[in-house]
Amino acid sequence: MKPNLTTGNPYRNAPHYQYPQNIPEKYAAIVEELRTKAQEVRSSIHIGKPTSGNAAAAKLELAMGRVYSEKATSKRKPLNIPGLDNGPKLFFPARINRAAVSETFNETHAEYKLFNALAGELERDSVPSEATGRLYLYTRLNMCSGCYTTCNEDFARWFPNIEVIGSITVMQSVFILMII
């Protein structure tokens, strides 16, 4: 059976935490650090269900020397839905995941939670929107169209000088995604 990337077919997902391949040398250490964090949080939340849900980890390094780190799953822990109990402050609107079988919003997705949590930390520390830096993002599964929009439009609009570098484990390879 050929994998179907638009219908929510479980065959589209990569095997459980396979080791990322073809990572440019300059990103290999950070990808491994974030992959390990995502795997640890996923293992602690998904006991007995190693293949359900997603996990993601992010590290934001600002040119001014500040470093922020977050991790999330598609479950309630470690971050709940933005705007709800134990969730980060809501900064960005939930977006529709257009690739899902039925149109659903991305508010429970790990990546969406990370972007909101990081925006909250930057607001708390009064980091100006002109700040420069790099946001490294590792996600076990492909970002949905809603999370991609949150990253590429919403987060990038708030912090246009932060370069986003993401690695996504997909079918024996990792794609480095650079959004400027």
Salt bridges, closest charged atoms under 4 A:
GLU32 OE2 - ARG35 NH2 2.88
GLU33 OE2 - LYS37 NZ 3.58
GLU33 OE2 - LYS59 NZ 3.41
GLU61 OE2 - LYS59 NZ 3.84
GLU123 OE1 - LYS89 NZ 3.09
ASP125 OD1 - ARG124 NE 3.19
ASP154 OD1 - ARG95 NH2 2.65
ASP154 OD1 - ARG157 NH1 3.78
GLU163 OE1 - ARG134 NE 2.55
